[in-house]
Amino acid sequence: MKRTYQLNDRVFHPEDSDFQKILAYAYNNQIRPTCGCSSSKPIELYVAKITNRAAYELRRMPNAGSRHASDCAHYEPPLGLSGLAQVQGHAILENEHTELVELKLDFALSKIAGRTPPPPKETLADSVKSDGTKLTLRGLLHYLWHTAQLDRWYPAMEGKRGYGTMYKYVSNAAIGKMAKSQPLPDMLYIPEPYHPDRDADIKSRRMLRMAQLASGSGTSTKLGLIIGELYELRPAQFGHHAIFKGSLDSPFRVNADLYKRMLKNFESALSMWDQHLDDTHLVVIGTFTVDISGMPSLNEVAVMNVTQNWIPFESIYEKSLITELTAQKRTFWKCLRFNLPKAAPMANVVLTDTQESPTALCILAAGATEENEIELKKQVGTDGMQLWFWRSGEQELPVLPLLNNAAKT
């Protein structure tokens, strides 16, 4: 679908040679362009200035994504289908007049000498009720994945999503985000993709980053934030080492207590990763310290299973559904949980290529009652969206909703 926008009486497209000039004019004069994806009425967008690239970008208005056509680049499923509704406007504060997004985090990014840190919350995420006013570690990871659009899939992406894609898009997603009065990129470390011709430069940048994160005052120790693909979790002389792809020669220490909690609270995720090494990845987000020797140690972590195409999944049933959708060349969004506990009802996937309107795909656990289905319908049955249910563990994968022929590309 070719994107069409309008500013005053001017109709324009991203391919126009003066596209950036038009956006600059709208930004400087505080005018909102409109998107022409809907036949009912134009939908307002706002212009953000991307300082580090000296460019401008069109963005959907907060909470307006579901008003766009499902094949529009600005479309987003209704917030209530995922955990985004709980944190948007509370833990995630967007300002349409600036490029900055303020993130409120419920985990520490520094340690005060002599003060015992509170017990990590994220490793107990399934049992802790969050009010949504601050992002957990998992919530932050889901937000960056969502902003990077790695929760979205369409057939043209086949064969184009590797580690380098994840690195690039998650790194870009962090730009313009502030947390605890600091730019998020300043505290974030994502191991660079390995390249033999750039090995020395990559190691040099990594050492510099660790040195920067090791700095701090006499009473405060700075914590870094890592997002990376776990390559191996192996025993070491003292505790364990977490080895990340792109940084195989720079292990992160995992002390005995953290290792024990990881096995207990992430048993399912670690087991799925171990059993499906050939076609899945395990993404880790964690805070860490760096000692005076430059050795990093993990402090608090959360994990996320993703398919070979980097689409998150929480169970073998979700993975099976995503695999089938990908094989059938369907277009969809994976709904993310953010801060929601796993017991909370939520749609699993939104198909955007179905007839008439998008369809929410919902997986019911084995033994689910009719009341469970009714509750899920109440939770996700918004805006007249079609619903599809699969009682996992009791029946084979049902026939998927029909593809809209107009969506075939």
Phi, psi and chi 1 to 4 in degrees:
 res  aa     phi    psi   chi1   chi2   chi3   chi4
   1 MET       -  124.5  175.0  180.0  178.0      -
   2 LYS   -77.3  129.6 -175.3  175.2 -178.0  179.1
   3 ARG   -78.5  131.1  -73.9 -176.4  -80.8  171.9
   4 THR  -124.6  130.0  -59.5      -      -      -
   5 TYR  -126.9  164.7  -55.8  108.8      -      -
   6 GLN  -139.0  136.7 -174.9  165.8  -19.6      -
   7 LEU  -131.1  114.3 -177.9   67.0      -      -
   8 ASN    56.3 -118.8  -62.4  -32.3      -      -
   9 ASP  -100.1    3.2  -65.0  -33.0      -      -
  10 ARG   -94.0  123.0  166.9   74.9 -171.6  -86.9
  11 VAL   -94.1  130.4  174.8      -      -      -
  12 PHE  -142.3  167.6   63.2  102.4      -      -
  13 HIS  -135.0  157.5  -50.3  -83.5      -      -
  14 PRO   -59.4  -24.5  -24.1   34.3      -      -
  15 GLU   -79.7  -11.2  -62.5   79.5   13.7      -
  16 ASP   -64.6  142.3  -67.3  -14.6      -      -
  17 SER   -65.2  -26.3   58.8      -      -      -
  18 ASP  -103.5   23.1   58.0  -11.6      -      -
  19 PHE   -56.4  -47.2 -178.9   70.2      -      -
  20 GLN   -66.5  -34.4  -77.6  -65.8  -45.9      -
  21 LYS   -66.1  -38.7  -71.0 -176.3  179.1  179.1
  22 ILE   -64.1  -44.0  -63.4  171.3      -      -
  23 LEU   -65.8  -38.3  -62.5 -169.4      -      -
  24 ALA   -62.4  -41.7      -      -      -      -
  25 TYR   -62.0  -45.3  175.6   83.1      -      -
  26 ALA   -63.4  -40.5      -      -      -      -
  27 TYR   -65.7  -47.7  179.0   86.1      -      -
  28 ASN   -68.5  -25.7  -67.7  -32.6      -      -
  29 ASN  -105.0    7.3  -69.6  -83.8      -      -
  30 GLN    53.0   48.4  -62.7 -174.6    8.6      -
  31 ILE  -109.6  138.0  -55.0  172.7      -      -
  32 ARG   -96.1  116.8  -68.4  176.7 -178.2  167.2
  33 PRO   -66.9  165.7  -17.3   30.9      -      -
  34 THR  -120.9  152.6   58.0      -      -      -
  35 CYS   -98.3  136.0  179.5      -      -      -
  36 GLY   -98.8   24.6      -      -      -      -
  37 CYS   -74.8  -23.9   68.4      -      -      -
  38 SER  -101.5  139.5  174.0      -      -      -
  39 SER   -81.2  -15.6   57.9      -      -      -
  40 SER   -75.9  -55.8   55.5      -      -      -
  41 LYS  -162.2  154.9   68.8  173.5 -174.2  176.3
  42 PRO   -61.5  148.8  -21.4   32.6      -      -
  43 ILE  -116.6  126.1  -55.7  168.1      -      -
  44 GLU   -68.3  144.3  -73.4 -171.0  -24.1      -
  45 LEU  -125.2  168.9  -60.6  164.0      -      -
  46 TYR  -126.0  159.9   73.0   91.7      -      -
  47 VAL  -104.6  128.7  179.4      -      -      -
  48 ALA  -110.9  143.5      -      -      -      -
  49 LYS   -96.4  123.5 -174.0  176.3 -177.6 -179.9
  50 ILE   -97.6   96.9  -46.4  -59.2      -      -
  51 THR   -61.6  -44.5  -54.2      -      -      -
  52 ASN   -68.1  -17.7   70.8  -52.8      -      -
  53 ARG  -110.7    1.2  -62.2 -156.5  -54.4  -96.8
  54 ALA    50.1   46.5      -      -      -      -
  55 ALA  -139.0  171.5      -      -      -      -
  56 TYR  -121.3  154.3  -62.6   86.5      -      -
  57 GLU  -141.3  137.8 -172.9  175.8  -89.3      -
  58 LEU   -85.4  132.6  -83.1  172.7      -      -
  59 ARG  -131.8  149.6  -65.0 -178.9  179.0  174.2
  60 ARG   -70.5  151.2   58.0  175.8  167.1 -101.6
  61 MET   -68.2  147.6  -63.0  -66.6  -68.5      -
  62 PRO   -53.4  135.4  -26.8   35.4      -      -
  63 ASN    65.8   16.5  -55.2  -32.9      -      -
  64 ALA  -112.4    5.6      -      -      -      -
  65 GLY   -60.7  -36.7      -      -      -      -
  66 SER   -74.8   -8.9   60.6      -      -      -
  67 ARG   -79.7  -18.6  -66.8  172.6   52.2 -155.9
  68 HIS   -78.6  157.6  -69.5  -94.1      -      -
  69 ALA   -61.2  147.1      -      -      -      -
  70 SER   -64.2  -21.0   60.1      -      -      -
  71 ASP   -99.1   12.2   58.1   -9.4      -      -
  72 CYS   -85.6  145.9  175.5      -      -      -
  73 ALA   -64.8  -20.1      -      -      -      -
  74 HIS   -96.3    2.2  -56.7  -70.7      -      -
  75 TYR   -67.9  145.6  173.0   80.1      -      -
  76 GLU  -148.0  135.2 -179.0  179.1   59.8      -
  77 PRO   -57.7  155.3  -23.5   33.8      -      -
  78 PRO   -50.3  136.4  -26.9   34.9      -      -
  79 LEU   -58.1  -31.5  -59.0 -173.3      -      -
  80 GLY   -69.2  -10.4      -      -      -      -
  81 LEU   -76.5  -15.9  -65.9  177.8      -      -
  82 SER  -132.0 -165.6   68.2      -      -      -
  83 GLY   -86.9    1.8      -      -      -      -
  84 LEU   -65.3  -34.3 -175.8   56.6      -      -
  85 ALA   -59.7  -33.4      -      -      -      -
  86 GLN   -69.8  -32.0 -175.0 -166.8   32.7      -
  87 VAL  -106.2  -21.8  -66.0      -      -      -
  88 GLN   -64.7  127.3 -173.2   74.0   52.6      -
  89 GLY    85.4   -7.1      -      -      -      -
  90 HIS  -119.1  -64.7  -58.5  -74.3      -      -
  91 ALA   -90.1  -19.3      -      -      -      -
  92 ILE  -120.1  111.3  -57.4  168.1      -      -
  93 LEU  -114.6  106.6  -57.0  174.6      -      -
  94 GLU   -93.8  146.3  -62.2 -178.1   21.4      -
  95 ASN  -126.4  112.9 -174.0  -26.9      -      -
  96 GLU   -69.3  -12.6   64.2  177.0  -85.8      -
  97 HIS   -91.5   -9.7  -59.6  -62.2      -      -
  98 THR  -134.3  169.6   74.7      -      -      -
  99 GLU   -84.8   -8.3   66.2 -178.2  -77.2      -
 100 LEU   -83.7  141.8  -60.9  179.0      -      -
 101 VAL  -121.7  125.9  176.9      -      -      -
 102 GLU   -91.6  128.8 -179.3 -175.4   -7.4      -
 103 LEU  -112.5  129.1  -55.5  176.6      -      -
 104 LYS  -100.6  123.3  -61.8 -169.4  175.6 -168.4
 105 LEU  -110.1  144.2  -50.5  178.8      -      -
 106 ASP  -101.0   16.7   85.0  -25.2      -      -
 107 PHE  -128.0  154.1   54.2   91.5      -      -
 108 ALA   -79.0  150.8      -      -      -      -
 109 LEU  -121.3   17.3  -73.0  172.3      -      -
 110 SER  -157.2  157.5   63.7      -      -      -
 111 LYS  -119.8  133.0  -79.9 -175.6  173.9 -179.2
 112 ILE   -95.5  127.3  -52.1  -60.9      -      -
 113 ALA   -58.4  133.2      -      -      -      -
 114 GLY    84.2   -4.1      -      -      -      -
 115 ARG  -108.7  128.1 -178.6  179.6  -61.4  176.8
 116 THR   -74.0  122.3  -57.4      -      -      -
 117 PRO   -68.3  150.7   26.5  -33.6      -      -
 118 PRO   -65.4  153.8   24.5  -33.1      -      -
 119 PRO   -63.2  140.9   22.1  -32.0      -      -
 120 PRO   -56.4  135.2  -24.0   34.6      -      -
 121 LYS   -88.8  -33.7  -63.0  178.6 -176.9  178.0
 122 GLU   -64.4  -34.2 -173.9   61.2   39.7      -
 123 THR   -70.3  -10.5   52.3      -      -      -
 124 LEU  -114.0   26.9  -60.2  175.6      -      -
 125 ALA   -58.6  -30.1      -      -      -      -
 126 ASP   -72.5  -18.7  -69.3  -14.2      -      -
 127 SER  -114.5   -8.0   60.1      -      -      -
 128 VAL   -97.0  128.7  173.1      -      -      -
 129 LYS   -87.9  121.6  -70.5 -176.8   67.8  175.5
 130 SER  -100.3  142.6  170.5      -      -      -
 131 ASP   -85.9   -1.0   59.9    6.9      -      -
 132 GLY    83.9   -0.7      -      -      -      -
 133 THR   -80.5  -14.7   58.7      -      -      -
 134 LYS  -139.8  145.8  -66.5 -177.2  178.6 -178.6
 135 LEU   -81.5  131.9  -73.1  171.3      -      -
 136 THR   -74.8  174.0   61.4      -      -      -
 137 LEU   -57.7  -46.8  -94.1  175.0      -      -
 138 ARG   -63.4  -39.0 -175.0 -171.3   67.5 -172.7
 139 GLY   -61.6  -40.3      -      -      -      -
 140 LEU   -65.6  -42.5  175.1   60.8      -      -
 141 LEU   -61.1  -43.9 -179.6   60.1      -      -
 142 HIS   -64.6  -38.1  -76.8 -170.4      -      -
 143 TYR   -63.7  -45.3  171.4   68.1      -      -
 144 LEU   -65.7  -38.5  -68.9  174.5      -      -
 145 TRP   -62.6  -42.1 -133.8 -107.1      -      -
 146 HIS   -67.3  -44.0  176.7   70.5      -      -
 147 THR   -64.6  -34.8  -55.5      -      -      -
 148 ALA   -77.6   -5.5      -      -      -      -
 149 GLN    61.3   29.2  -67.7 -161.9  -11.3      -
 150 LEU   -81.9   -3.1  -68.7  173.0      -      -
 151 ASP   -92.3    6.6   55.7   -9.4      -      -
 152 ARG  -115.3  144.4 -175.3  177.7 -177.3 -178.4
 153 TRP  -141.4  136.3  179.8  -99.2      -      -
 154 TYR  -140.9  154.9   50.8   88.6      -      -
 155 PRO   -53.6  -31.8  -26.8   35.2      -      -
 156 ALA   -66.0  -12.6      -      -      -      -
 157 MET   -79.3  -12.1  -66.7  177.5  175.7      -
 158 GLU   -54.5  127.1 -171.8   67.0   49.9      -
 159 GLY    78.6    4.3      -      -      -      -
 160 LYS  -115.0    7.2  -61.3  177.6 -178.6  177.0
 161 ARG  -115.3  104.4  -86.6 -164.2 -179.4  178.0
 162 GLY  -123.1 -169.7      -      -      -      -
 163 TYR   -60.1  -39.3 -178.6   84.7      -      -
 164 GLY   -61.5  -35.1      -      -      -      -
 165 THR   -65.2  -46.6  -56.7      -      -      -
 166 MET   -58.5  -47.7 -176.8  -80.6  -70.5      -
 167 TYR   -57.2  -47.9  171.2   81.4      -      -
 168 LYS   -64.9  -48.5  174.5 -177.4  176.4 -179.4
 169 TYR   -76.2  -34.6  -76.9   93.1      -      -
 170 VAL   -71.5  -38.4  175.1      -      -      -
 171 SER   -59.9  -44.8  -63.1      -      -      -
 172 ASN   -66.7  -34.3  -72.5  -18.6      -      -
 173 ALA   -64.5  -27.2      -      -      -      -
 174 ALA   -76.9  -20.6      -      -      -      -
 175 ILE   -65.4  134.9  -64.0  172.3      -      -
 176 GLY    83.9    5.5      -      -      -      -
 177 LYS  -104.7  134.6  -47.2  -58.0 -174.2  -64.6
 178 MET  -114.7  139.4  -60.7  -71.0  -65.9      -
 179 ALA  -142.6  127.1      -      -      -      -
 180 LYS    53.1   42.5  -61.1 -175.6 -174.8  -68.2
 181 SER    66.3   16.8  -58.6      -      -      -
 182 GLN  -123.5  146.1  -58.8  177.5   63.2      -
 183 PRO   -63.4  130.8  -19.8   31.8      -      -
 184 LEU   -57.7  -40.4 -172.0   60.7      -      -
 185 PRO   -60.0  -26.2  -25.6   36.3      -      -
 186 ASP   -68.6  -22.3  -72.0   -2.1      -      -
 187 MET  -109.1   -5.6   61.1 -172.7   84.7      -
 188 LEU   -96.1  135.9 -179.1   61.3      -      -
 189 TYR  -125.7  120.2  168.8   61.7      -      -
 190 ILE  -120.2  117.3  -54.1  175.8      -      -
 191 PRO   -53.9  131.6  -26.6   35.7      -      -
 192 GLU   -68.7  149.6  -73.1 -172.8   51.3      -
 193 PRO   -60.1  137.8  -19.0   30.1      -      -
 194 TYR   -72.9  137.7  172.9   74.3      -      -
 195 HIS  -145.0  121.0 -165.4  -73.1      -      -
 196 PRO   -57.4  -32.5   18.1  -30.9      -      -
 197 ASP   -75.6  -16.4  -65.3  -22.2      -      -
 198 ARG  -118.5   18.2  -60.1 -165.2  -63.2  -91.1
 199 ASP   -57.7  -45.9 -174.6   49.7      -      -
 200 ALA   -65.0  -41.7      -      -      -      -
 201 ASP   -66.2  -39.7  -69.7  -21.5      -      -
 202 ILE   -63.5  -45.0  -68.6  171.8      -      -
 203 LYS   -63.3  -39.6  -72.3 -179.0  179.1  178.5
 204 SER   -63.0  -43.6  177.5      -      -      -
 205 ARG   -65.8  -37.1  -76.8 -168.4  -69.3  -90.7
 206 ARG   -65.1  -43.3 -177.8  175.8   67.1 -135.6
 207 MET   -63.7  -39.2  -69.1  176.4   64.1      -
 208 LEU   -64.9  -42.4  176.7   60.2      -      -
 209 ARG   -62.4  -43.7  167.1   57.3   95.9 -163.8
 210 MET   -63.9  -38.7  -67.6  -58.8  162.9      -
 211 ALA   -64.4  -39.8      -      -      -      -
 212 GLN   -64.4  -41.5  -67.9  169.2  -22.6      -
 213 LEU   -75.0  -19.0  -66.9  171.9      -      -
 214 ALA   -81.8  -15.1      -      -      -      -
 215 SER   -71.0  155.5   64.0      -      -      -
 216 GLY   172.7  171.2      -      -      -      -
 217 SER   -79.6  177.0   66.7      -      -      -
 218 GLY   -67.1  -25.5      -      -      -      -
 219 THR  -105.7   -8.6   59.4      -      -      -
 220 SER  -129.5  136.4  176.7      -      -      -
 221 THR  -109.7  124.9  -59.8      -      -      -
 222 LYS   -75.2  141.5 -171.8 -173.5  -60.4 -175.3
 223 LEU  -106.0  135.5  -64.4  179.2      -      -
 224 GLY   -91.2  171.7      -      -      -      -
 225 LEU  -129.7  120.6 -173.0   66.0      -      -
 226 ILE  -110.9  139.9 -178.3  171.7      -      -
 227 ILE  -126.9  119.7  -65.2  176.1      -      -
 228 GLY  -158.5  164.0      -      -      -      -
 229 GLU   -87.3  121.8  178.2 -172.8   -8.4      -
 230 LEU   -71.3  124.6 -172.9   64.4      -      -
 231 TYR   -94.4  -39.1  178.2   79.2      -      -
 232 GLU  -161.7  145.8 -173.6  179.6    4.5      -
 233 LEU  -121.8  102.7 -170.9   60.0      -      -
 234 ARG  -126.3  153.3   68.3 -173.9 -177.5 -156.2
 235 PRO   -64.0  146.2  -18.6   31.0      -      -
 236 ALA  -130.3  175.7      -      -      -      -
 237 GLN   -60.0  -38.1 -174.8  172.4   -0.5      -
 238 PHE  -123.8   99.4  -59.2  102.0      -      -
 239 GLY    83.2 -135.9      -      -      -      -
 240 HIS  -134.8  165.8  -76.6   74.5      -      -
 241 HIS  -121.0  134.1  -78.6  166.0      -      -
 242 ALA   -97.5  121.2      -      -      -      -
 243 ILE  -106.4  126.6  -46.2  -63.5      -      -
 244 PHE  -108.4  143.6  -67.8   96.3      -      -
 245 LYS   -60.1  139.3 -174.0  168.9 -177.9  176.9
 246 GLY    86.7   -7.9      -      -      -      -
 247 SER  -146.2   46.9 -176.6      -      -      -
 248 LEU   -65.1  -26.7  -58.5 -175.8      -      -
 249 ASP   -95.8   12.2   58.2  -13.9      -      -
 250 SER  -133.4   76.8 -179.7      -      -      -
 251 PRO   -69.5  154.3   26.4  -34.6      -      -
 252 PHE  -104.7  129.4  -79.9   61.8      -      -
 253 ARG   -66.9  142.6  -71.5 -164.6 -171.1  104.2
 254 VAL  -129.0  110.8  178.8      -      -      -
 255 ASN   -73.2  169.8   65.8   32.3      -      -
 256 ALA   -60.9  -37.7      -      -      -      -
 257 ASP   -67.5  -46.2  178.7   58.9      -      -
 258 LEU   -65.0  -41.1  179.1   58.9      -      -
 259 TYR   -60.2  -43.1  179.0   72.3      -      -
 260 LYS   -62.8  -41.8 -177.1  178.3  178.7  179.8
 261 ARG   -69.3  -35.2  -76.4 -173.6  -79.8  124.5
 262 MET   -62.3  -45.5  -73.0  178.2   67.8      -
 263 LEU   -63.4  -36.8  -67.4 -176.2      -      -
 264 LYS   -73.8  -48.5  177.1 -177.9  177.0 -178.9
 265 ASN   -91.1  -18.6  -64.6  -71.0      -      -
 266 PHE  -118.5   27.3  -57.3  132.6      -      -
 267 GLU   -56.2  -45.8  178.8 -177.6    7.0      -
 268 SER   -64.1  -46.5  175.7      -      -      -
 269 ALA   -64.6  -41.7      -      -      -      -
 270 LEU   -67.1  -37.5  -69.8  168.5      -      -
 271 SER   -66.2  -43.8  -65.2      -      -      -
 272 MET   -63.1  -38.4  -73.0 -169.8  -68.9      -
 273 TRP   -64.9  -44.3  170.3   60.3      -      -
 274 ASP   -64.8  -35.6 -173.3   49.9      -      -
 275 GLN   -85.0  -15.7  -66.0  172.4   22.6      -
 276 HIS  -128.4   43.4  -60.8  -86.2      -      -
 277 LEU   -59.7  -30.4  -73.9  175.3      -      -
 278 ASP   -72.5  -26.8  -66.8  -22.3      -      -
 279 ASP  -134.3   23.7   62.2  -11.0      -      -
 280 THR  -141.0  167.9   68.1      -      -      -
 281 HIS  -131.5  157.6  -46.9  -81.9      -      -
 282 LEU  -118.4  115.6 -172.4   70.4      -      -
 283 VAL   -95.3  133.2  177.3      -      -      -
 284 VAL  -115.6  135.0  172.5      -      -      -
 285 ILE  -118.2  136.2 -178.4  171.6      -      -
 286 GLY  -161.3  157.8      -      -      -      -
 287 THR   -93.9  152.2   57.7      -      -      -
 288 PHE  -152.7  157.4   66.2   94.5      -      -
 289 THR  -111.7  161.7   55.9      -      -      -
 290 VAL  -126.2  124.6 -177.4      -      -      -
 291 ASP   -82.6  179.3   64.2   20.3      -      -
 292 ILE   -66.5  -18.1   56.9  174.0      -      -
 293 SER   -85.6   -6.2   69.6      -      -      -
 294 GLY    92.4    7.3      -      -      -      -
 295 MET   -87.5  123.3 -179.8   74.1  175.6      -
 296 PRO   -85.3  148.7   28.8  -30.9      -      -
 297 SER  -132.7  127.9  -62.2      -      -      -
 298 LEU   -69.1  143.8  -72.5  173.2      -      -
 299 ASN  -114.1  -43.3  179.8   68.5      -      -
 300 GLU  -151.0  138.7 -179.8 -179.4   -3.3      -
 301 VAL  -139.8  161.0  -59.7      -      -      -
 302 ALA  -141.2  156.6      -      -      -      -
 303 VAL  -130.4  160.9  -56.6      -      -      -
 304 MET  -148.9  123.8  178.2  175.7   73.5      -
 305 ASN   -78.0  138.4  -64.8   98.7      -      -
 306 VAL  -135.8  154.2  -63.3      -      -      -
 307 THR   -74.8  180.0   67.6      -      -      -
 308 GLN   -62.9  -20.1   60.2 -176.5  -15.0      -
 309 ASN   -96.7   12.5  -67.8  -45.2      -      -
 310 TRP    69.3   25.6  -59.6   89.1      -      -
 311 ILE   -92.6  124.8  -57.4  168.1      -      -
 312 PRO   -65.1  148.8  -22.7   34.8      -      -
 313 PHE  -148.2  153.9   67.5   91.9      -      -
 314 GLU  -112.9  -13.3  -66.3 -178.4  -11.0      -
 315 SER  -149.8  166.8   70.4      -      -      -
 316 ILE   -66.6  -24.4   57.9  172.4      -      -
 317 TYR   -72.2  -42.4  -58.8  107.7      -      -
 318 GLU   -62.5  -42.6  -89.6 -161.4  -20.1      -
 319 LYS   -61.7  -41.8  179.7  177.9 -179.5  -68.0
 320 SER   -62.6  -42.1  176.2      -      -      -
 321 LEU   -64.3  -46.5  174.8   59.9      -      -
 322 ILE   -63.9  -39.5  -68.0  167.7      -      -
 323 THR   -61.6  -43.1  -61.0      -      -      -
 324 GLU   -67.6  -41.7 -175.8   61.3   25.0      -
 325 LEU   -61.6  -41.9  -69.8  170.9      -      -
 326 THR   -65.7  -42.8  -54.6      -      -      -
 327 ALA   -63.2  -35.2      -      -      -      -
 328 GLN   -83.2    3.8  -68.0 -169.3   18.2      -
 329 LYS    59.4   48.3  -57.7 -172.4 -178.6  -58.2
 330 ARG   -94.5  162.0  -56.1  -58.9  -64.6  -95.0
 331 THR  -111.1  127.1  -58.0      -      -      -
 332 PHE  -157.8  165.9   59.9   89.8      -      -
 333 TRP  -114.9  137.4  -71.9   73.7      -      -
 334 LYS   -91.0  122.5  171.2   65.6 -178.0   74.0
 335 CYS   -74.4  135.3  -60.7      -      -      -
 336 LEU  -110.7  151.8  -61.3  178.0      -      -
 337 ARG   -86.6  -26.1 -156.6  165.1  -81.1  -79.5
 338 PHE    54.1 -114.2  -68.1   80.5      -      -
 339 ASN   -92.4   -8.1  -78.3   12.2      -      -
 340 LEU   -64.4  137.7  -71.9  179.4      -      -
 341 PRO   -67.8  157.8   23.1  -32.4      -      -
 342 LYS   -64.1  -22.8  -75.9 -171.4  177.0  179.3
 343 ALA   -77.0  -15.0      -      -      -      -
 344 ALA   -72.0  134.2      -      -      -      -
 345 PRO   -66.3  141.8   24.0  -33.1      -      -
 346 MET  -162.9  146.2 -170.8 -173.1   79.5      -
 347 ALA   -66.9  150.6      -      -      -      -
 348 ASN   -93.1  -43.8  -60.7   84.7      -      -
 349 VAL  -143.9  148.3  171.8      -      -      -
 350 VAL  -117.0  116.6  173.3      -      -      -
 351 LEU   -83.1  125.7  -92.8  178.4      -      -
 352 THR  -105.6    7.2   57.5      -      -      -
 353 ASP  -113.9   19.5   60.3    5.8      -      -
 354 THR   -90.1  165.0   49.0      -      -      -
 355 GLN   -66.4  143.2  -62.2  178.3   -8.3      -
 356 GLU    72.3  -56.8  -62.8 -178.5   10.6      -
 357 SER  -158.1  166.1   66.3      -      -      -
 358 PRO   -58.3  157.4  -25.2   35.6      -      -
 359 THR  -125.8  130.2  -58.5      -      -      -
 360 ALA   -87.0  123.3      -      -      -      -
 361 LEU   -97.5  124.3  -51.8 -175.7      -      -
 362 CYS  -124.5  129.6  -52.7      -      -      -
 363 ILE  -101.9  123.2  -60.3  175.4      -      -
 364 LEU   -98.0  136.1  -69.3  165.8      -      -
 365 ALA   -68.2  154.5      -      -      -      -
 366 ALA   -56.5  134.9      -      -      -      -
 367 GLY    86.7    3.3      -      -      -      -
 368 ALA   -63.0  139.9      -      -      -      -
 369 THR   -90.2  171.4   65.2      -      -      -
 370 GLU   -62.6  -33.4 -173.9  175.5  -16.2      -
 371 GLU   -64.3  -37.4  -72.3   71.9   22.1      -
 372 ASN   -61.5  -41.6  -64.1  142.3      -      -
 373 GLU   -66.8  -41.1 -176.3  171.5  -27.8      -
 374 ILE   -62.4  -42.1  -68.0  172.4      -      -
 375 GLU   -63.6  -40.4  179.7   61.3   31.7      -
 376 LEU   -67.3  -37.6 -171.6   52.6      -      -
 377 LYS   -62.0  -40.0  -74.2  179.6  178.3  178.2
 378 LYS   -64.1  -38.1  -71.1  179.7 -178.9  178.2
 379 GLN   -70.9  -42.8 -177.5   76.9   15.2      -
 380 VAL  -110.5   -8.8  -55.2      -      -      -
 381 GLY   -80.3   69.6      -      -      -      -
 382 THR  -110.7  154.1   58.7      -      -      -
 383 ASP    54.8   30.3  -59.8  -28.0      -      -
 384 GLY    66.0   19.2      -      -      -      -
 385 MET   -67.6  140.1 -178.3  172.0  -76.6      -
 386 GLN   -68.7  148.4  -57.7  175.5   78.9      -
 387 LEU  -122.5  144.5  -61.3  177.8      -      -
 388 TRP  -133.5  133.3  172.0   96.7      -      -
 389 PHE  -121.3  145.0  -70.2   96.6      -      -
 390 TRP  -131.8  118.0  174.3   23.7      -      -
 391 ARG   -85.5   90.7  -70.5 -177.7  172.7  -88.5
 392 SER   -65.0  144.4   61.2      -      -      -
 393 GLY    82.4  -10.8      -      -      -      -
 394 GLU  -118.3  -21.8  -63.9 -179.4   11.5      -
 395 GLN  -147.7  157.8   61.5  177.4  160.7      -
 396 GLU   -70.1  166.2  -65.6 -178.0   -2.8      -
 397 LEU   -57.6  118.8 -178.2   70.4      -      -
 398 PRO   -66.3  165.5  -17.7   31.1      -      -
 399 VAL   -60.2  133.7  175.1      -      -      -
 400 LEU   -77.3  152.6  -68.4  166.0      -      -
 401 PRO   -54.0  146.7  -25.1   35.2      -      -
 402 LEU   -65.2  144.6  -66.0  175.6      -      -
 403 LEU   -78.6  135.9  172.2   69.0      -      -
 404 ASN   -72.9  119.2 -178.1   -8.0      -      -
 405 ASN   -55.4  -30.0  -69.8  -30.9      -      -
 406 ALA   -69.8  -18.4      -      -      -      -
 407 ALA   -83.0  -12.8      -      -      -      -
 408 LYS   -70.0  127.2  -67.4 -177.8  179.0  179.1
 409 THR  -134.4      -   56.1      -      -      -
